[in-house]
Amino acid sequence: MSDHIYKLIELAGSSPNSIEEAINNAISRAAKTIHNLQWFEVVETRGHIENGQVAHYQVVLKVGFTLEQ
């Protein structure tokens, strides 16, 4: 079994539509420049309110990926 070394980074994703879309936006953008993404953990969820309605969702993620050998 080979050794794996992992790196963790923090990302913030946002969406006017949903928390799930905010997560997907962050991960899909990161995947354009970071290889070997393996997992994520949502560490914060927050939003913006306008006129008594949710106007925007934001999530902070910890994302793990394996380093290339």
PyMOL Python script that loads the backbone (N, CA, C, O; Angstrom):
from pymol import cmd

cmd.read_pdbstr("""\
ATOM      1  N   MET A   1       0.845  -1.185   0.000  1.00  0.00           N
ATOM      2  CA  MET A   1       0.000   0.000   0.000  1.00  0.00           C
ATOM      3  C   MET A   1       0.884   1.240   0.000  1.00  0.00           C
ATOM      4  O   MET A   1       1.811   1.347   0.803  1.00  0.00           O
ATOM      5  N   SER A   2       0.604   2.160  -0.885  1.00  0.00           N
ATOM      6  CA  SER A   2       1.422   3.366  -0.960  1.00  0.00           C
ATOM      7  C   SER A   2       0.954   4.393   0.070  1.00  0.00           C
ATOM      8  O   SER A   2      -0.212   4.426   0.463  1.00  0.00           O
ATOM      9  N   ASP A   3       1.902   5.226   0.493  1.00  0.00           N
ATOM     10  CA  ASP A   3       1.570   6.295   1.432  1.00  0.00           C
ATOM     11  C   ASP A   3       0.866   7.418   0.690  1.00  0.00           C
ATOM     12  O   ASP A   3       1.210   7.739  -0.447  1.00  0.00           O
ATOM     13  N   HIS A   4      -0.106   8.000   1.336  1.00  0.00           N
ATOM     14  CA  HIS A   4      -0.799   9.154   0.776  1.00  0.00           C
ATOM     15  C   HIS A   4      -0.566  10.342   1.689  1.00  0.00           C
ATOM     16  O   HIS A   4      -0.682  10.237   2.910  1.00  0.00           O
ATOM     17  N   ILE A   5      -0.243  11.450   1.096  1.00  0.00           N
ATOM     18  CA  ILE A   5      -0.098  12.698   1.833  1.00  0.00           C
ATOM     19  C   ILE A   5      -1.238  13.599   1.369  1.00  0.00           C
ATOM     20  O   ILE A   5      -1.466  13.775   0.173  1.00  0.00           O
ATOM     21  N   TYR A   6      -1.937  14.158   2.331  1.00  0.00           N
ATOM     22  CA  TYR A   6      -3.104  14.985   2.030  1.00  0.00           C
ATOM     23  C   TYR A   6      -2.841  16.429   2.418  1.00  0.00           C
ATOM     24  O   TYR A   6      -2.095  16.713   3.355  1.00  0.00           O
ATOM     25  N   LYS A   7      -3.453  17.312   1.698  1.00  0.00           N
ATOM     26  CA  LYS A   7      -3.415  18.738   2.012  1.00  0.00           C
ATOM     27  C   LYS A   7      -4.847  19.198   2.196  1.00  0.00           C
ATOM     28  O   LYS A   7      -5.738  18.775   1.460  1.00  0.00           O
ATOM     29  N   LEU A   8      -5.072  20.059   3.171  1.00  0.00           N
ATOM     30  CA  LEU A   8      -6.385  20.651   3.409  1.00  0.00           C
ATOM     31  C   LEU A   8      -6.328  22.135   3.091  1.00  0.00           C
ATOM     32  O   LEU A   8      -5.373  22.826   3.447  1.00  0.00           O
ATOM     33  N   ILE A   9      -7.359  22.612   2.419  1.00  0.00           N
ATOM     34  CA  ILE A   9      -7.493  24.042   2.159  1.00  0.00           C
ATOM     35  C   ILE A   9      -8.904  24.461   2.561  1.00  0.00           C
ATOM     36  O   ILE A   9      -9.790  23.621   2.723  1.00  0.00           O
ATOM     37  N   GLU A  10      -9.098  25.745   2.716  1.00  0.00           N
ATOM     38  CA  GLU A  10     -10.420  26.265   3.022  1.00  0.00           C
ATOM     39  C   GLU A  10     -10.928  27.062   1.830  1.00  0.00           C
ATOM     40  O   GLU A  10     -10.193  27.857   1.244  1.00  0.00           O
ATOM     41  N   LEU A  11     -12.170  26.847   1.483  1.00  0.00           N
ATOM     42  CA  LEU A  11     -12.814  27.550   0.380  1.00  0.00           C
ATOM     43  C   LEU A  11     -14.111  28.179   0.871  1.00  0.00           C
ATOM     44  O   LEU A  11     -14.727  27.681   1.813  1.00  0.00           O
ATOM     45  N   ALA A  12     -14.517  29.248   0.250  1.00  0.00           N
ATOM     46  CA  ALA A  12     -15.835  29.831   0.503  1.00  0.00           C
ATOM     47  C   ALA A  12     -16.588  29.830  -0.824  1.00  0.00           C
ATOM     48  O   ALA A  12     -16.106  30.361  -1.824  1.00  0.00           O
ATOM     49  N   GLY A  13     -17.766  29.231  -0.820  1.00  0.00           N
ATOM     50  CA  GLY A  13     -18.611  29.211  -2.005  1.00  0.00           C
ATOM     51  C   GLY A  13     -19.881  29.987  -1.746  1.00  0.00           C
ATOM     52  O   GLY A  13     -20.325  30.104  -0.604  1.00  0.00           O
ATOM     53  N   SER A  14     -20.468  30.517  -2.805  1.00  0.00           N
ATOM     54  CA  SER A  14     -21.700  31.287  -2.631  1.00  0.00           C
ATOM     55  C   SER A  14     -22.679  31.010  -3.760  1.00  0.00           C
ATOM     56  O   SER A  14     -22.306  30.555  -4.841  1.00  0.00           O
ATOM     57  N   SER A  15     -23.945  31.299  -3.474  1.00  0.00           N
ATOM     58  CA  SER A  15     -25.006  31.111  -4.460  1.00  0.00           C
ATOM     59  C   SER A  15     -26.236  31.890  -4.016  1.00  0.00           C
ATOM     60  O   SER A  15     -26.522  31.973  -2.822  1.00  0.00           O
ATOM     61  N   PRO A  16     -26.960  32.457  -4.964  1.00  0.00           N
ATOM     62  CA  PRO A  16     -28.238  33.087  -4.615  1.00  0.00           C
ATOM     63  C   PRO A  16     -29.363  32.064  -4.486  1.00  0.00           C
ATOM     64  O   PRO A  16     -30.462  32.408  -4.050  1.00  0.00           O
ATOM     65  N   ASN A  17     -29.097  30.787  -4.867  1.00  0.00           N
ATOM     66  CA  ASN A  17     -30.163  29.794  -4.940  1.00  0.00           C
ATOM     67  C   ASN A  17     -30.226  28.796  -3.793  1.00  0.00           C
ATOM     68  O   ASN A  17     -31.312  28.509  -3.289  1.00  0.00           O
ATOM     69  N   SER A  18     -29.069  28.255  -3.367  1.00  0.00           N
ATOM     70  CA  SER A  18     -29.120  27.217  -2.319  1.00  0.00           C
ATOM     71  C   SER A  18     -27.740  26.973  -1.727  1.00  0.00           C
ATOM     72  O   SER A  18     -26.718  27.348  -2.302  1.00  0.00           O
ATOM     73  N   ILE A  19     -27.738  26.333  -0.560  1.00  0.00           N
ATOM     74  CA  ILE A  19     -26.493  25.920   0.082  1.00  0.00           C
ATOM     75  C   ILE A  19     -25.795  24.885  -0.785  1.00  0.00           C
ATOM     76  O   ILE A  19     -24.579  24.941  -0.969  1.00  0.00           O
ATOM     77  N   GLU A  20     -26.563  23.942  -1.317  1.00  0.00           N
ATOM     78  CA  GLU A  20     -25.982  22.896  -2.164  1.00  0.00           C
ATOM     79  C   GLU A  20     -25.280  23.503  -3.384  1.00  0.00           C
ATOM     80  O   GLU A  20     -24.188  23.067  -3.750  1.00  0.00           O
ATOM     81  N   GLU A  21     -25.885  24.482  -3.999  1.00  0.00           N
ATOM     82  CA  GLU A  21     -25.260  25.129  -5.150  1.00  0.00           C
ATOM     83  C   GLU A  21     -24.003  25.888  -4.733  1.00  0.00           C
ATOM     84  O   GLU A  21     -23.029  25.927  -5.484  1.00  0.00           O
ATOM     85  N   ALA A  22     -24.013  26.487  -3.552  1.00  0.00           N
ATOM     86  CA  ALA A  22     -22.820  27.180  -3.057  1.00  0.00           C
ATOM     87  C   ALA A  22     -21.665  26.194  -2.880  1.00  0.00           C
ATOM     88  O   ALA A  22     -20.524  26.509  -3.220  1.00  0.00           O
ATOM     89  N   ILE A  23     -21.953  25.005  -2.350  1.00  0.00           N
ATOM     90  CA  ILE A  23     -20.934  23.958  -2.202  1.00  0.00           C
ATOM     91  C   ILE A  23     -20.415  23.550  -3.574  1.00  0.00           C
ATOM     92  O   ILE A  23     -19.205  23.500  -3.796  1.00  0.00           O
ATOM     93  N   ASN A  24     -21.326  23.259  -4.491  1.00  0.00           N
ATOM     94  CA  ASN A  24     -20.931  22.834  -5.835  1.00  0.00           C
ATOM     95  C   ASN A  24     -20.123  23.907  -6.562  1.00  0.00           C
ATOM     96  O   ASN A  24     -19.178  23.586  -7.283  1.00  0.00           O
ATOM     97  N   ASN A  25     -20.482  25.165  -6.381  1.00  0.00           N
ATOM     98  CA  ASN A  25     -19.739  26.257  -7.013  1.00  0.00           C
ATOM     99  C   ASN A  25     -18.296  26.296  -6.520  1.00  0.00           C
ATOM    100  O   ASN A  25     -17.371  26.458  -7.316  1.00  0.00           O
ATOM    101  N   ALA A  26     -18.104  26.150  -5.218  1.00  0.00           N
ATOM    102  CA  ALA A  26     -16.755  26.187  -4.653  1.00  0.00           C
ATOM    103  C   ALA A  26     -15.925  25.006  -5.147  1.00  0.00           C
ATOM    104  O   ALA A  26     -14.777  25.180  -5.556  1.00  0.00           O
ATOM    105  N   ILE A  27     -16.501  23.809  -5.111  1.00  0.00           N
ATOM    106  CA  ILE A  27     -15.756  22.614  -5.496  1.00  0.00           C
ATOM    107  C   ILE A  27     -15.462  22.595  -6.995  1.00  0.00           C
ATOM    108  O   ILE A  27     -14.350  22.256  -7.398  1.00  0.00           O
ATOM    109  N   SER A  28     -16.431  22.950  -7.816  1.00  0.00           N
ATOM    110  CA  SER A  28     -16.193  22.906  -9.262  1.00  0.00           C
ATOM    111  C   SER A  28     -15.152  23.940  -9.678  1.00  0.00           C
ATOM    112  O   SER A  28     -14.355  23.689 -10.582  1.00  0.00           O
ATOM    113  N   ARG A  29     -15.153  25.089  -9.031  1.00  0.00           N
ATOM    114  CA  ARG A  29     -14.129  26.099  -9.358  1.00  0.00           C
ATOM    115  C   ARG A  29     -12.749  25.635  -8.905  1.00  0.00           C
ATOM    116  O   ARG A  29     -11.773  25.787  -9.640  1.00  0.00           O
ATOM    117  N   ALA A  30     -12.658  25.073  -7.705  1.00  0.00           N
ATOM    118  CA  ALA A  30     -11.370  24.582  -7.200  1.00  0.00           C
ATOM    119  C   ALA A  30     -10.826  23.456  -8.076  1.00  0.00           C
ATOM    120  O   ALA A  30      -9.618  23.362  -8.290  1.00  0.00           O
ATOM    121  N   ALA A  31     -11.711  22.606  -8.579  1.00  0.00           N
ATOM    122  CA  ALA A  31     -11.295  21.462  -9.394  1.00  0.00           C
ATOM    123  C   ALA A  31     -10.633  21.883 -10.710  1.00  0.00           C
ATOM    124  O   ALA A  31      -9.959  21.074 -11.347  1.00  0.00           O
ATOM    125  N   LYS A  32     -10.817  23.123 -11.114  1.00  0.00           N
ATOM    126  CA  LYS A  32     -10.178  23.601 -12.339  1.00  0.00           C
ATOM    127  C   LYS A  32      -8.669  23.764 -12.178  1.00  0.00           C
ATOM    128  O   LYS A  32      -7.928  23.691 -13.159  1.00  0.00           O
ATOM    129  N   THR A  33      -8.211  23.984 -10.940  1.00  0.00           N
ATOM    130  CA  THR A  33      -6.781  24.216 -10.726  1.00  0.00           C
ATOM    131  C   THR A  33      -6.153  23.280  -9.697  1.00  0.00           C
ATOM    132  O   THR A  33      -4.928  23.223  -9.590  1.00  0.00           O
ATOM    133  N   ILE A  34      -6.963  22.551  -8.943  1.00  0.00           N
ATOM    134  CA  ILE A  34      -6.441  21.634  -7.928  1.00  0.00           C
ATOM    135  C   ILE A  34      -6.831  20.222  -8.328  1.00  0.00           C
ATOM    136  O   ILE A  34      -8.006  19.932  -8.551  1.00  0.00           O
ATOM    137  N   HIS A  35      -5.843  19.351  -8.417  1.00  0.00           N
ATOM    138  CA  HIS A  35      -6.083  17.960  -8.807  1.00  0.00           C
ATOM    139  C   HIS A  35      -6.297  17.081  -7.576  1.00  0.00           C
ATOM    140  O   HIS A  35      -5.909  17.438  -6.464  1.00  0.00           O
ATOM    141  N   ASN A  36      -6.909  15.950  -7.795  1.00  0.00           N
ATOM    142  CA  ASN A  36      -7.062  14.907  -6.777  1.00  0.00           C
ATOM    143  C   ASN A  36      -7.916  15.319  -5.575  1.00  0.00           C
ATOM    144  O   ASN A  36      -7.651  14.886  -4.454  1.00  0.00           O
ATOM    145  N   LEU A  37      -8.934  16.147  -5.798  1.00  0.00           N
ATOM    146  CA  LEU A  37      -9.851  16.474  -4.702  1.00  0.00           C
ATOM    147  C   LEU A  37     -10.505  15.190  -4.214  1.00  0.00           C
ATOM    148  O   LEU A  37     -10.950  14.373  -5.019  1.00  0.00           O
ATOM    149  N   GLN A  38     -10.565  15.008  -2.894  1.00  0.00           N
ATOM    150  CA  GLN A  38     -11.062  13.758  -2.333  1.00  0.00           C
ATOM    151  C   GLN A  38     -12.303  13.917  -1.453  1.00  0.00           C
ATOM    152  O   GLN A  38     -13.198  13.073  -1.502  1.00  0.00           O
ATOM    153  N   TRP A  39     -12.374  14.973  -0.654  1.00  0.00           N
ATOM    154  CA  TRP A  39     -13.509  15.113   0.253  1.00  0.00           C
ATOM    155  C   TRP A  39     -13.683  16.578   0.643  1.00  0.00           C
ATOM    156  O   TRP A  39     -12.817  17.416   0.393  1.00  0.00           O
ATOM    157  N   PHE A  40     -14.828  16.860   1.262  1.00  0.00           N
ATOM    158  CA  PHE A  40     -15.056  18.203   1.796  1.00  0.00           C
ATOM    159  C   PHE A  40     -15.845  18.096   3.084  1.00  0.00           C
ATOM    160  O   PHE A  40     -16.535  17.109   3.338  1.00  0.00           O
ATOM    161  N   GLU A  41     -15.725  19.132   3.886  1.00  0.00           N
ATOM    162  CA  GLU A  41     -16.475  19.255   5.134  1.00  0.00           C
ATOM    163  C   GLU A  41     -16.991  20.683   5.216  1.00  0.00           C
ATOM    164  O   GLU A  41     -16.209  21.625   5.088  1.00  0.00           O
ATOM    165  N   VAL A  42     -18.281  20.861   5.424  1.00  0.00           N
ATOM    166  CA  VAL A  42     -18.844  22.199   5.595  1.00  0.00           C
ATOM    167  C   VAL A  42     -18.588  22.631   7.036  1.00  0.00           C
ATOM    168  O   VAL A  42     -19.039  21.973   7.974  1.00  0.00           O
ATOM    169  N   VAL A  43     -17.868  23.730   7.209  1.00  0.00           N
ATOM    170  CA  VAL A  43     -17.536  24.188   8.555  1.00  0.00           C
ATOM    171  C   VAL A  43     -18.323  25.432   8.973  1.00  0.00           C
ATOM    172  O   VAL A  43     -18.431  25.729  10.162  1.00  0.00           O
ATOM    173  N   GLU A  44     -18.867  26.152   8.003  1.00  0.00           N
ATOM    174  CA  GLU A  44     -19.710  27.312   8.309  1.00  0.00           C
ATOM    175  C   GLU A  44     -20.780  27.455   7.238  1.00  0.00           C
ATOM    176  O   GLU A  44     -20.547  27.188   6.059  1.00  0.00           O
ATOM    177  N   THR A  45     -21.934  27.875   7.669  1.00  0.00           N
ATOM    178  CA  THR A  45     -23.018  28.199   6.741  1.00  0.00           C
ATOM    179  C   THR A  45     -23.590  29.541   7.181  1.00  0.00           C
ATOM    180  O   THR A  45     -23.882  29.750   8.358  1.00  0.00           O
ATOM    181  N   ARG A  46     -23.744  30.430   6.233  1.00  0.00           N
ATOM    182  CA  ARG A  46     -24.338  31.730   6.556  1.00  0.00           C
ATOM    183  C   ARG A  46     -25.037  32.277   5.320  1.00  0.00           C
ATOM    184  O   ARG A  46     -24.933  31.709   4.234  1.00  0.00           O
ATOM    185  N   GLY A  47     -25.738  33.366   5.492  1.00  0.00           N
ATOM    186  CA  GLY A  47     -26.450  33.947   4.370  1.00  0.00           C
ATOM    187  C   GLY A  47     -26.699  35.422   4.558  1.00  0.00           C
ATOM    188  O   GLY A  47     -26.395  36.008   5.598  1.00  0.00           O
ATOM    189  N   HIS A  48     -27.253  35.992   3.534  1.00  0.00           N
ATOM    190  CA  HIS A  48     -27.575  37.424   3.513  1.00  0.00           C
ATOM    191  C   HIS A  48     -29.084  37.565   3.365  1.00  0.00           C
ATOM    192  O   HIS A  48     -29.706  36.880   2.553  1.00  0.00           O
ATOM    193  N   ILE A  49     -29.658  38.449   4.147  1.00  0.00           N
ATOM    194  CA  ILE A  49     -31.106  38.660   4.134  1.00  0.00           C
ATOM    195  C   ILE A  49     -31.411  40.040   3.561  1.00  0.00           C
ATOM    196  O   ILE A  49     -30.801  41.038   3.943  1.00  0.00           O
ATOM    197  N   GLU A  50     -32.357  40.073   2.647  1.00  0.00           N
ATOM    198  CA  GLU A  50     -32.857  41.338   2.099  1.00  0.00           C
ATOM    199  C   GLU A  50     -34.375  41.319   2.126  1.00  0.00           C
ATOM    200  O   GLU A  50     -34.994  40.365   1.652  1.00  0.00           O
ATOM    201  N   ASN A  51     -34.972  42.349   2.668  1.00  0.00           N
ATOM    202  CA  ASN A  51     -36.436  42.490   2.723  1.00  0.00           C
ATOM    203  C   ASN A  51     -37.114  41.261   3.334  1.00  0.00           C
ATOM    204  O   ASN A  51     -38.160  40.817   2.861  1.00  0.00           O
ATOM    205  N   GLY A  52     -36.503  40.722   4.389  1.00  0.00           N
ATOM    206  CA  GLY A  52     -37.106  39.587   5.087  1.00  0.00           C
ATOM    207  C   GLY A  52     -36.997  38.254   4.360  1.00  0.00           C
ATOM    208  O   GLY A  52     -37.649  37.287   4.756  1.00  0.00           O
ATOM    209  N   GLN A  53     -36.189  38.181   3.305  1.00  0.00           N
ATOM    210  CA  GLN A  53     -36.019  36.954   2.527  1.00  0.00           C
ATOM    211  C   GLN A  53     -34.534  36.628   2.397  1.00  0.00           C
ATOM    212  O   GLN A  53     -33.686  37.520   2.410  1.00  0.00           O
ATOM    213  N   VAL A  54     -34.236  35.331   2.271  1.00  0.00           N
ATOM    214  CA  VAL A  54     -32.847  34.919   2.025  1.00  0.00           C
ATOM    215  C   VAL A  54     -32.470  35.364   0.620  1.00  0.00           C
ATOM    216  O   VAL A  54     -33.129  35.014  -0.358  1.00  0.00           O
ATOM    217  N   ALA A  55     -31.397  36.141   0.540  1.00  0.00           N
ATOM    218  CA  ALA A  55     -30.957  36.662  -0.749  1.00  0.00           C
ATOM    219  C   ALA A  55     -29.722  35.946  -1.274  1.00  0.00           C
ATOM    220  O   ALA A  55     -29.480  35.914  -2.481  1.00  0.00           O
ATOM    221  N   HIS A  56     -28.938  35.368  -0.361  1.00  0.00           N
ATOM    222  CA  HIS A  56     -27.677  34.773  -0.782  1.00  0.00           C
ATOM    223  C   HIS A  56     -27.211  33.781   0.277  1.00  0.00           C
ATOM    224  O   HIS A  56     -27.349  34.030   1.474  1.00  0.00           O
ATOM    225  N   TYR A  57     -26.661  32.656  -0.169  1.00  0.00           N
ATOM    226  CA  TYR A  57     -26.098  31.642   0.726  1.00  0.00           C
ATOM    227  C   TYR A  57     -24.585  31.637   0.580  1.00  0.00           C
ATOM    228  O   TYR A  57     -24.059  31.829  -0.516  1.00  0.00           O
ATOM    229  N   GLN A  58     -23.888  31.416   1.687  1.00  0.00           N
ATOM    230  CA  GLN A  58     -22.444  31.268   1.638  1.00  0.00           C
ATOM    231  C   GLN A  58     -22.036  30.125   2.558  1.00  0.00           C
ATOM    232  O   GLN A  58     -22.538  30.009   3.676  1.00  0.00           O
ATOM    233  N   VAL A  59     -21.125  29.285   2.085  1.00  0.00           N
ATOM    234  CA  VAL A  59     -20.600  28.180   2.889  1.00  0.00           C
ATOM    235  C   VAL A  59     -19.081  28.247   2.897  1.00  0.00           C
ATOM    236  O   VAL A  59     -18.457  28.652   1.916  1.00  0.00           O
ATOM    237  N   VAL A  60     -18.500  27.848   4.013  1.00  0.00           N
ATOM    238  CA  VAL A  60     -17.052  27.696   4.112  1.00  0.00           C
ATOM    239  C   VAL A  60     -16.792  26.201   4.209  1.00  0.00           C
ATOM    240  O   VAL A  60     -17.390  25.503   5.028  1.00  0.00           O
ATOM    241  N   LEU A  61     -15.886  25.723   3.355  1.00  0.00           N
ATOM    242  CA  LEU A  61     -15.584  24.296   3.276  1.00  0.00           C
ATOM    243  C   LEU A  61     -14.119  24.052   3.590  1.00  0.00           C
ATOM    244  O   LEU A  61     -13.260  24.871   3.262  1.00  0.00           O
ATOM    245  N   LYS A  62     -13.838  22.926   4.224  1.00  0.00           N
ATOM    246  CA  LYS A  62     -12.488  22.376   4.248  1.00  0.00           C
ATOM    247  C   LYS A  62     -12.477  21.319   3.167  1.00  0.00           C
ATOM    248  O   LYS A  62     -13.330  20.432   3.150  1.00  0.00           O
ATOM    249  N   VAL A  63     -11.522  21.407   2.272  1.00  0.00           N
ATOM    250  CA  VAL A  63     -11.430  20.473   1.151  1.00  0.00           C
ATOM    251  C   VAL A  63     -10.084  19.770   1.239  1.00  0.00           C
ATOM    252  O   VAL A  63      -9.047  20.405   1.428  1.00  0.00           O
ATOM    253  N   GLY A  64     -10.118  18.445   1.099  1.00  0.00           N
ATOM    254  CA  GLY A  64      -8.897  17.659   1.145  1.00  0.00           C
ATOM    255  C   GLY A  64      -8.556  17.084  -0.215  1.00  0.00           C
ATOM    256  O   GLY A  64      -9.437  16.678  -0.973  1.00  0.00           O
ATOM    257  N   PHE A  65      -7.259  17.055  -0.516  1.00  0.00           N
ATOM    258  CA  PHE A  65      -6.813  16.438  -1.761  1.00  0.00           C
ATOM    259  C   PHE A  65      -5.464  15.771  -1.541  1.00  0.00           C
ATOM    260  O   PHE A  65      -4.707  16.154  -0.648  1.00  0.00           O
ATOM    261  N   THR A  66      -5.172  14.774  -2.361  1.00  0.00           N
ATOM    262  CA  THR A  66      -3.891  14.085  -2.253  1.00  0.00           C
ATOM    263  C   THR A  66      -2.843  14.842  -3.067  1.00  0.00           C
ATOM    264  O   THR A  66      -3.120  15.350  -4.153  1.00  0.00           O
ATOM    265  N   LEU A  67      -1.646  14.901  -2.517  1.00  0.00           N
ATOM    266  CA  LEU A  67      -0.541  15.536  -3.225  1.00  0.00           C
ATOM    267  C   LEU A  67      -0.004  14.578  -4.275  1.00  0.00           C
ATOM    268  O   LEU A  67       0.046  13.367  -4.057  1.00  0.00           O
ATOM    269  N   GLU A  68       0.392  15.119  -5.398  1.00  0.00           N
ATOM    270  CA  GLU A  68       0.956  14.290  -6.468  1.00  0.00           C
ATOM    271  C   GLU A  68       2.354  13.849  -6.065  1.00  0.00           C
ATOM    272  O   GLU A  68       3.089  14.587  -5.410  1.00  0.00           O
ATOM    273  N   GLN A  69       2.709  12.630  -6.467  1.00  0.00           N
ATOM    274  CA  GLN A  69       4.027  12.090  -6.102  1.00  0.00           C
ATOM    275  C   GLN A  69       5.058  12.420  -7.147  1.00  0.00           C
ATOM    276  O   GLN A  69       6.222  12.045  -7.006  1.00  0.00           O
TER     277      GLN A  69
END
""", "prot")
cmd.dss("prot")
cmd.show_as("cartoon", "prot")
cmd.util.cbc("prot")
cmd.orient("prot")
